[in-house]
Amino acid sequence: MSLLPAPGDPGPVAAAGTPFDATLAALFAARGAVPTATPILQRAEPYLDTLGEDLRRRIFLTRGEGGETLCLRPDFTVPVCLAHIANGASLPRRYSYNGLVFRQRRGETAEFRQAGVENLGEPNRAEADAATLADAFAGLDACGLAPAALQTVIGDQALFEAFLAALSLPAGWRRRLVRAFGRDDLLQAALATLASGAGTPPSSDPDVLRLARARDRAGLKALVAGRIEEGGLPPKRGRGAAEIAERLLEKTELADTRLDAESLERLSRFLAIDCPADEAPERLARLGGDPAFTNAIEGFAARNRALQAAGVDPAALRYRAAFGRPIDYYTGLVFETLGPASPEPLAGGGRYDRLVGYLGAHEPIPAVGFTLWLDRIGAALAGEARP
């Protein structure tokens, strides 16, 4: 017997509902979202590949009868996207969900409920982003929490990537900084290394470093192949001399790169921006930059206009240039909403334009979504009710 429930079957765990379920179901239906059920037991690989290190450590893993790695569902975005691909539904399309997710959480129960909406295939990204924030706020309001009394912070990974590209950093450094986006400790450590140029070379072998610094791919590949054959360099399972040489080239470039003082100062000024979202385009434009960064700023301004049209005041949102969410699949807008006494988000989400294609869609599909943390919302309401 397979451990995987049939498609559409939420799985073997019977989840108690919440007082918000009927209200949210009506709200999501009014917003044109199709209710979607996904199995609680999921194949782990899509999560391990896309969630990021922070969440990978918190997944509950098990083995299937065939030896495959499975996990208890840690989020809804990945399985909703997989269900869309399997069903071959037309686009654009909104999907709603409400059910259990499972993560190890310090100080909180590991089994809890989330509800939300995933918006797939809407070509106007500014309007889709605005609709996602408007829907998230409507969901909070339907649960009894007035969005005006909460704090919402937004970030924009696409804007950060466009700014990095304007600095002409090596591709390896851009990838490292993007992976650190939203993690202040990692970002500060990376900036300190860029400022000093004191990275650690990938090898102490002078011949390896000489060829890597000369960008001599052929010579480095030949050297690595010779060392593997001689036994001086242990072979890596599944990795040949060419792949090892490329990694040595990239790591050497990372270690040797030092950002000039002017570029480092511009990057620091960018990351220090913390202002109402309606002021952000002007603040960002003062930094200058190439056409790609200018276009990204215009995209931000277009989203502000779409937010205003959707009934969300950009002045009520806090834009922090260094803000991100610790999930690898995000590509653009990210946001979180917190209560006055809530250290953890009550709602959160963002844009993930590359995920659906990575999971197997035949063409790129723009996508954005949000989730409501129903346990935290219930706790916030209980706290408000105390005399």
GIWO-V151921 format. One line per field, one symbol per residue. psi: psi as a letter, one per 40 degrees, with the letter a starting at -180 (. if undefined). A space follows every 10 residues. Layout:
BEGIN
psi=???
END
This chain:
BEGIN
psi=hiehiihehe aehhhiaiee dddddddddd efhhhhhiid hihdddddde diddddeeih iihideeihi ihheiedddd ddddddefii iiihhiihai ihihhheiie hiiiiahhhh ehdgdddddd dddddddddd ddeehhddei hhhiihdddd dddddeefii ddddddddde hegddddddd ddddddffih ieiehddddd dddefgdddd ddddddddde edhhihheha dddddddddd dddddehhhi dddddddddd eehhiidded ddddddeaii dddddddddd ddddddddde ehhddeihhh dehiifhdei ebhiiihiid fheiidiiaa hgdeddddee ieihhiiiii ihgddddddd ddddei.
END
